[in-house]
Amino acid sequence: MTYLMNGGMWNSQPWNGPANLLTIAGDMKVLYNQRMIDLNWGTIDGANFYQVQVSLFPDFRSCFVDVPVSESDYQFTDAQTDDMKRYWRWRPSVSSGADWLAPWSDVGHYWLDTGAAGEIEVPQHQWVMFDENDVTDIYWFEMFPMSTTVSKNIFRFQGRNRVGTLLSEFLTVKDDVTLMFGGAQYLNHPQLDEFERFNNTKRTFFLANYIISKRGEPTPHIWKVEFVQDPAFTMIAAGRPDLLRGTLNFTEV
């Protein structure tokens, strides 16, 4: 799956809509350090129920939450494995479990780590990086860059049963994230210093955002990543070494 997100433009009428965008939260939590989870999304006109799914797997092959709710908000206790990423989605219906008004929403993420020193809540249209071992060491992006996310399927292991009739494939999915700073979206030296600091001293860290997706849906993301290449930028014009442009490439670990 590939999708392009533009930090400056999106439709007020989503493909999954029409939605009441006034109900969309101004902030979304991407890191929890306690097990009471609160998911919320924008209401859809004509919807009386929403089906909500939460899974440890990006393809939702099994879900530990799969419930109909009557509000565009759902709270629950997450008793699953600690220090892992979760994937969640929703879809609206006229009646519980039938008469679907739209397909599944874009997939959101959150991370549960009960040992974390704090929780991270991201405002709309914001990107952030923070230390996986010290969430107080955090950098909020000064600009909202153009970005591309590509999900890759990786077969970790293939094997047959003892009689050789059944082939089992163990599949994982990881994302590659590209951030493009160009045109009106450029870097200044303090920003580059932060990217280089995370690359050189953290090696792996969390990258997160909260966007209004291509279908007008509130969608938070979090990835544990590393840089694919060391950050490298060029001056936007001769004699302006303080203003830079270039591309950052991250891969999920």
Phi, psi and omega in degrees: 000133178231136175213150183249132181242129179252119184293346184256344187220138167201160184282142175282338175255106184287159176296333180271010192258204006286136181253155174272095186292346177294341181272354182286133183294144177285338179224151176228138180274130179249341177230123175251142172246014173216163195270000175273112187254142179231110178254138177212158185204173181284145178287150178248128179301132179090352181273131175255341179218161173225134174268126182244132176234139175227136186215158170276355185241137183292339177266004177057038179296331170215144184236137173266351167230127176205086191221150169271138177228155184264353179240162178273046182200140180212128177247141181201166175263123180266105182259013184280181185307134181285158176057053178216159177277144175241151178240137180219153180206170182208162172210146184268152177214160176284318179232159185298117175080012181204172176054057182292134180271341185199162176287179178302144177293169168300152186276127173261167180231156158211160180241134176251121176218099184290350176268358181291148183285345180195183178245154181243123178241127188252130175290161176305142174063033182234145172246152182208148170237145175207157183293133180291338181256347180214092187291350176282345175271096193224146176230119177267127182298140177278336178234151175264104185280162164295146184212152174227135177238127180239123178268130182247132174273129182233122177273108183282328186200141173231137180201155179255160176288178189294335179263000174079014185263341185237122177263122177255134179238126180258111190251135170237158179234132173229152183257145166253130183242128178241127177247128185245116178255105180202169182063235180281351181254101185232171178254146165252173187301318178302323178294314180299322178301321180292317178299317180292324179296314179295322180293318188274328186252334181263322184067296173244145186197175178267139172238133185213159173207172171222112183240162163265115193289178180300339178257017177075021184256141176289120188222108175271146178229149171214137178225144166266119194226172165221161175289138174287316173231159175300143179301132179216127183226162178239157178296145178286338178200157178301135179083007179238066179290351179276345181239127191229157175221157181162194186229137174252132179241124179240152172228143183288141181239000000 
